Amino acid sequence: MNHNDLPPFKQNDWEAPDVTVEVLDSGIQLVSSPRQPLPVANNLIEVLARAADRYADRTFLAQRDNNQSNNQSNNQSWVRLSFKEADERSSRVAHWLLSLGLPEATPVMILSENSLEHALFMLGAMKARLPVVPVSPGYSLMSHDHCKLRRIHSLVKPGVVFVQDTERYAKALQALELGDTALVTVAGHGEGGSITPFARLEADEAGHEVQASCDAIQPDTVAKILFTSGSTGEPKGVINTHHNLCFTQSALGSLVHLDADNRPPILLDWLPWHHTFGGNQNFNRSLRYGGALYIDDGKPLPGLFERTLHNLREIQVTTFSTVPAAFGALLDALERDKPLRENFFSELDWISYGGSDMPQHIFDRIQKVAIEATGKRMPVITAMGSTETSAIITATHWPSEQMGNIGLPVPGTTVKLIPLGDKFEMRVKGPQVMQGYFHDDARTRETFDEEGFFRTGDAVRWIDAAHPHLGLKFAGRVAEDFKLSSGTWVHTGSLRSAAASALAPLITDLVMTGQDRDCIGLMAWPNEAGIRALLDDSETPLSTLMGSTALHQLLSQRLEQHNQVHNHSSMRIKRLLLLTEPPSLDHNEITDKRYINQLAVLERRADQVERLYATSPDPDVICL
């Protein structure tokens, strides 16, 4: 796509990029924003009270009505929760929690997907000054051994466990030693613990003790213990204070101006609240700026994404945020469905993504359909952060034509760049950075350097070192880079993005191999829909297609094209093996947000790596 011949981007009220770079004698660079964040609220409950007063009847949250007799998503209406209702009902939940007499700061655990009751329990617990521990539903519903769930439960020792549906979560509950732990349930029945229907929590009016508890919340009061996704190891309990969470919205709001009075954000979002992107960024954005968050009952998975598309036909979103893996399916629908395309772009101000790189060809497709619908290009922005940094360190707040740009530090944040070959290790200090890991002083000490900077484990490069205002580019995880036997370093971040683009849409994800080998190899999971579309074959079993000459020739051609562009040994791919077994959640190969843990995959599938590099490879190994 020739960007010079394209129409301009849609205009938004955003600050232009600006940055201060101090270069020390050691070569270390200290990077910060010359701007200041917006005033920071004392706590999230103060933000809720303000929104309830100012936007009382405005929709805050909405979900599909699961109680309708026809439970088909396409025929369900929306159940809405206003800011005033959220404030009043969460106060009743807080009243019940305070009546239990739990010691202050006793954690409460949530086993639930996103729901109105989940939100009310979370806000009520915050009002009662009880740290909220939302646990990935995958640890309950997708796991076979419930090892991660049991470990989290044992670590936090919750005083209350909230579960959306005890029948769905029955096996998970049976795996826990609940004893006399109070168990709150919205639906179903369960065994173990003292079971209380959620409706009982709202039965009594909130007394003065709730307001007294709210008044006692300090900026450093713990709001959440949020467990990392496990994309680089075992999940760790991150302590998020109210100040951590309030700061991120103020910092980002000073760059991307949101008009809460006249144009509040409208989101349709599936991203889970146990994760920092969905729970700390998107949920709190709606809270801070008087917006409406429609809980998407769809997901970017076969059989579920149709629900997302149906919801997008009804809801006119102002922003759309999701992980890059979701955009391919969305674009397939937008390209063929004109009414959907027109509704999607009718009020849209920008698109954002996070978690991993967006391939350039996806960006180009977005611009094509945006131009068809609006006559203008659509800004696509991103941010870089982690659970430990409350979702944000850097952000792009300007239209960019080059994917991979993670922007510049948000106001109030200092990024330390430590030279590491041709890139930099990134460390960060700022009000959004966690106090530490819950009950894990050793890991907390390890993760901060001698100057108090958090070690992100990420590597970055300048887009243009001579013009730092153009932003930084993600350059992979420091621990995932490796050397070939020749001594050549392979930087996985840039290679992963290039290889994924070269092989799209034939694969869903990949890992790179080559540590102490003579060449780079790939192990990849096939994308059945993409393979069938390109081979024009809807009937042959996938297992047969994976071994077919036609597919192997197509994959070889794609890799040869990649190697022609990237002909250095640090980027040239010589072998490929398609994997038949999906990545395992229990073995930490994948998170429930579909992020691949490369090191875990390589360790568990060492036999497949050996097959990939065999002197006489098996027929299913593609060699160039």
N, C-alpha and C positions, 0 to 999 in steps of 0.2 A: 504494500500500500504506500503510495507516494503522498506523504503528509503535506507537502507543499501545495498540492492541488485540492486539499480538503477544506471544508468550511470551518469556522472557528468553533471553539468549545463553548458550551453553555456557560454564561457568566454567573459566578457566585460571589458573595461578599466574603472573600478570603484575603488574608494578609499575604503579601509577596514574600518569597523565601529570603531569609536573612540569617547570618550566622557569624559568630566570633570564633576564631581559631588561634589558640596560643601554642606555639611550638617551643618545647623545652629543649635544653641542651642535649638531653638524652635521646631526642628524636620523638619522644612521646608528645602527642597532641591533645590538648584539652579543648573540647568543642562545646559551645553553648549558644543559646539564643539570646540576643540583646533585648528581647521583649519580656514583659512580665505577665504571669498568669492572671486571669480574672480573680476577684476576691473568692477565697475558699471558705465554704460553709464549715461549721464546726463538726457536723456529722450528717449522715444520710437521713436520719429521722427529722432533723431540722429542715432538710430539703423537702421531705414529704409533707411536713406541716405547712410549709410555705406554698407548695403546689396545691394542697387541699384548700387553702384559704383563697388563693388567687384563681385557680382553675377548677373549682369545686366539682362541677358537673361534667367536666371534660373527660372523655375516655382516656384512661391510663393504660389498662390492659384489657385484652379480649381473647377469648378462646372459643372454639367450636363447642356447641351444646351437645355434650355426650349423653345427656339424659333423654334426648328425643327418641321416640319409638323407632323412627327410621335412623339407624346409626351409620348410614352411608354419609361420608364426609361431604359429598357434593350437595346434600340436601339439608345440612344442618345450618341453623342460624348462629349468630355470634352472641355469646354471653359477655357482657361488658362490665368492667369495674372502673368506676370513676375515681378521681383522686380523693374526693371526700369519703367515698365508701372504703377505699383502701386504707385511709387513715383511721376511720372509725372501727372497721372490722379488725384491723391488725392490733388496735388497742385492746379489743376484747380478748384476742389471742394472748397478748402480753399479760393481761389481768389473770388469765388462767395459769400461764407459766409462772408468774410471780407467786400465785397461791400454792405452788408445789414446794416452795421454800428451799429451792436448790441453792447451793453456795454460789456466790457471785462468780461469773465467768465460767460456769459449767457449760461445756459445749452441748449443742443439740444437733442431731444428725438428721439429714433429709434423704430419703430414698424415693425419688420421684423424678419423672420427666418434668418439663416446664408445665405449670398449671397455675390457675388463679389461687388455689389453696396453697400451693408451694410458695407463691409470692407472699400471701398473707401470713403464713407461718414464719417465713424468713423475716419479714418486717416486724412481726410481733416479737420474735426472739431478739431482734436488735433493740427494740424498745425495752425489753426486760434485761438487756445487757448480758445476753447469753450468746456466745459466738456460734455462728451458723456453720455447719459442716455439710454442704451439699455433695453427695457422693455420686460418681458416674453411674447411671443406670446400667451401663454395660457390665460393671463389676457384679451386678445382681442378676441381670437377665441374659447376658451373653456368656458369662463365665461358667465353667464346669466345676471348678474347685473352690470358687469364691475366696481364693487366697488373699487377694488384694482387699476385698471388702472386710474380711476378718481382721486383717492387719490394721486397717484404718480404725475399725471399731475398737480394737484392743488398745490402740494408741490414744484415741481421744476420750474413751470411756464416757459416752454421752449420757446425760441425765434424762433425755427424751429422744425417742426415735419417731420421726414423722414418716409415714409411708402412704403413698397415694392409693394403692390397691393391694391389700394383703394377699389376695389370691394370686395376682401376677408376681408378687415378690415373695411368695410362700417359701420357695427353696432358699432364697437369700436369708429370710428371717430364721429359718431352721438352722442355717449355718452359723448364726450368731448366738452367743451366750447372753441372752437378754436378761435372765434372772427376773428381778422385779422392776426393771427399767420401764418407765411409762411409755406406752406405744400409742400413737395417735394415727388414726386411719380415716381416709375419706370414703373408701369403698371396700367391700369384702369383709371377711372375718379372718382372724388369725389365732395362732396359739403362742403362748409365752408372753411374758410381760403383762402389764396392766393396760388393757385396751380401752381407749376412749375415742368415740366418734368425733370427727372434726367439728361437727355441728355443735357439740357440747362446749367447745372452746369459745363459741360465739354466743352462748346462751345468756351470759351475764354482762351487764353494763360495766365498763371500765371505771374503776374508782380513782381516787386521787393518787394512789400509789403508782399508777402507770405514769402519770405526768411527772411525779417525783423521780421515777426511774429515768424517764427521758431527759429530765433536767440534769441528771447526774452523768450523762454520756459525755465523755471528753474526746478530743480529737485522737488521742492515743488509745481509746477503748477499742478492743478487738471486735471487729464486725463479723469477720469470717475466718475460718481456717479452710483454705482452698487447696485441694491437692493437685499437684502438677499432673500433666497428662501422661507422664511416663514415656514420652517420646525419646528420652535420652537415658532412661534408667527407671528404677522403682519410684512410684509416686511419693512426693514429699509434701508434708503439710505446711503450707505457706500462711503465715499470719498476716492478714490484711486488716489494718486499722481503718477507722472512719476517715482519718486524714489522708491515708493512702488513696482511698477510693474517691473522696471529694476532690482531691487535688487534680486527678487525671482529667476530670470533666472541666475544671477551670482552666487547666493548661491547654487542652485541645480547643476549648471555646474561645480562647484568646486568638486563635489562628483561623478556625473555621467558625465564623460568626453565625449563630443560630438565633432566630427571632421567635422566642417562646410565646410572645403575645399574639403575633400576626401570622406566623408560619412555623408552627411547632413541627418537629420531626414525626413522620408517620412511617413505622417500620412493620414489615412482616418478617418474622425471624424464627428460625428453628434452632439456632445455635444454643447449646445447653447452658443452663445457669451454673452448673458445677465447673464450668470452664471460664477463664478470665475474659475471653472475647465476648461471649454472650452474657455472662453474669455481671461482669464489672464494666464493660464498655457499653454494650447496647442497652441493657436494662437501666443502668444509671443515667445514660444519655436521655432516655425518655423521662425519667424521674426529674432530672436537673432542668430540662428545657420544656417541660409541660407537654411532652409528646405522647403518642399512642403507640403501644407495642402490641401488634396482633401476633399471638402465638401460633406459629405455623405447625400444623399437624402433619406436614409432609417433611421429607428429607431427601437429599440428593442420592437416593438409592432406587434401584428398579422396583416398581410397584408402589413406591411412596411419593415419587416426585410429581406424579400426576396431581396429588392433593395440593402441592405448592402451586402448580400452574392454575388450578381452579381458584385458589385463594388470590392469586395475582390478577385474575380476571375480575375480582370483586373489589380488592383494596388498591387504591391509588397511592402508592408509596412515594415519599419524598427522597428517601435514601434506600439503597439495597446493599446489605452487607452479608457476605458469606465467604466460604473457603473457595479457592480456585477450582477445586474439583467439581463444584456445582454448576459452574458457568457453561460448560459444554452442553449439558442437557437443557439448560435454560435457553441457550442460543438456538439449539435445534428447534425448539418450540417457537421462539420469537421469529425465526426466519420463515417459518411456514404458516404462522397464524397471525394475520394482520390485525384483527380486533385485539388479541392479546398484546401484540406489540404496541399498538396505539395506547391502550390503557396503561401498560407498564411505564411508558415514557411520558405520559400526560402530565404528571406532577413531579417527575424525578429530577432531582438537583445533582446528584452524583451517585456513583457506584464505588463501593470500597470492598477490599478483600484483605485477608490476613491468614497467617499460619504457614504459608509457603508462597513461592513465586507464582505469578500468573504468566503463563506462556504468551509470547508476543502474538501468536496467531489468534488467541482468544481475545486479546485486546483489539486486534484489527476487526474481528467479527462483530464485537460490541459496537465499534464505531460505524460499521456499515449499517447495522439495523437502526442505530440511533439517528443517523442521517436520513434514512428512509422514513422514520417516524416523525422527526422534528426539524430536519433540515440543518441540524447542528451536531457537532460531536459531543459526547458525554464525558465529563471528567471521571477518571478512574484513579482513586487514591488508595493509599494504604498506610499502615503504621507498623512499627516493629516494637514488640514488647514481649513480656513473659508473665507468668503467674506471679513471679517474684517482684515484678515492677508494675503490678496492677494494670497490665494490658498495654502500657505505652511507654516508650523511650523516645522514639523518633516518629515523625509523621510527614507525609507529603500533604501539603495544603495548597497545591497549585497543579494545574493540568500538566501531565507528563506524557510524552509519547513513547518513552522507553520503560518497559516493564523491568522490575527488579530494583527500581529506585525506592529506597525505604525512607527517604526524606532527611530531615534534620532534627536535632534535639528539640523537644517541646520546651517552652519557657519554664525556667526554674530547675532545669536539668543540666548536669554536666556529664558529657561522655568523654571517657579517657580512651584514646587510641594508641595502642602499643604496637610498634612495628613488628611484623611477623612475615618476613620474606617480602613478597610483593603486595601484601595486604596488612590489615591491622586486626589485632584482637580488641574487642570492644568491651569496656567496663563502664559502669554507670553509677552516678550518685544523684539522689534527688528525693523529694518528699514522697514520691510514689513507691520507693523501694521498701520492701518488707523489713520488719524488725528482725525476722529470722524464721527458721523452721521450728514448728511446734515440737517441743520436747526432743530436740536434736541439736544440742549445743555444738557438737563436733562438726557436723555438716555446716552449721551456720558460720563457724570460724573459718572453715575451709573456703567458703564461697565469697568472703569479703577479703580484699587485699589490705595491706598495712595502712593505706590511706582511707579505708572505709568505702572503697568502690566495690560494687557488686560485680562479680565475674560472670558475665552472661554466657560465656562459652561460644559466642558467635564471632565470626570474622566479617569484616567489611572492607570495602574499597571506596575511594572517592569516584564519583562519576567523572569528574575532571579536577585533578588536584589544583590546577591553576585557577579554577572557578568553583570554590567550595559551596557557593550558594546553590549550585545545581543538585546537591544532595549526595547521599551515600548509597552504596549498592551492597546488598547482602552477598557475602562470599563464602557461605557455608558454615558448618559447625567445625570449630577448631579440632575437636577430637575425632571427627570423621575423615579428615584429610589423611592421605597415606602416600607412601613412596613406592614406586616401582623398583624392581631389582636394579635398574640402571641408575637409581638415585634421584630420578625425576619425581617431583612432588605432583600429586593429583589433588586438585582442589574440588571437592565434591559439590559445592554449591553451584558453581557455574556449569559444571559438567552435567549435573542432574537436570538443570533447567534446559540445557541444549539437547540432551538426549530425549527428554520427555517430549519436547516439541518435534524432534525428528521422527519419533515413533507414534505420535498421535494420529488417529485415535485407536491404534491397535493395542495399546497397553493402558492399564489403569494406574500402575505405579512401578517403581523399580528400585533396585539397590545396585551399587557399583562395587566391583571387585578388582583386585590387582595388588594388594599388599604383598610386597616382595616377589611379585610375579613379573614376567617380561612384557605384559600388555594389560590393557584395561578390558574388563568384561562386564557384562550386565546380566542380572537375573531379574526378570520382569513378570508381572502378572498380566494375563491377557484380558483385553476388553472385548467380550463376546459381541456386543452390539456393533462396535467398530469393525471387528474382523468380518462379521457377516455382511455389513454394508459394503465394504471395499471388495470383498470376494463375490458379492452378489449371490450369497448362498444362505438361505434361511432354514434349511432342513438337515444338512449334514451335522452329526454330533460334533460338539466343540472339540472333544478329544481327538477326533479324526482331523478336523481342520488344523489343529495345532501342529500336527505332524505332516501336513500337506506340503507338497513342493511349491504350490502357488503362494502360500503364506510365507514360507521360508524365503522365496525369491523376493517377495514384497518387503519383508523385513531387511533382507540383505541390501536391497536397493536404497532403502531409507538410511541405513547405516553408512553405506558408501557415499551418499550425498552429504551426510553429516561429516564424514571424514575428509571430504574434499574441501569443506569450509574450515574444518578444525583439524589441520593436518599435523599439529605438534603431538608428540607422544603423550603429553599430559591430558590430551582431549580425544585422542584417536581410539575408537572402540573396535576391538578385534573379535570379540566373542559374545554370544547372546544365548541365554537359556530361558525358555518360558516355564514358569512354575505352575504346577497343577494344584498344589495345596494352598488355600488362602492363608494370608498372614494370621497368626494366632494372637488373640487378646491375652489368653492365660499365660503364654510364654513371652509376653511383653514385646511382640513383634510389631504390634499396631495399637494405637490408642483408639478410643471409641469415636474420635473425630477423624479417624482414617489417616493419621500421621504415621509414617513408617519409622521404626527404630532400626536404623541400618545395622548398628553393631550387634543388636540382638538377633537379627535375621542371619547375619553372617556366622554368628556363633552357633546358632541352632541348626543351620543348614550347611555346615562345613562339608558334608558329603556331597552336596550339590556343587559347591565351589570346586571341589576336587574333580568332579565330572566335567565341569566347565573347562578346566585346564588340562584334562587328560591328553597324553601324547596321541592317542587314537580316540578322538571324541566319539560319543554315541551319536546316532543319526539326528537326535533332537537338538543337538548343540549346533548353533549356526556359527561358522567360522569364516572370517574374511581374510 
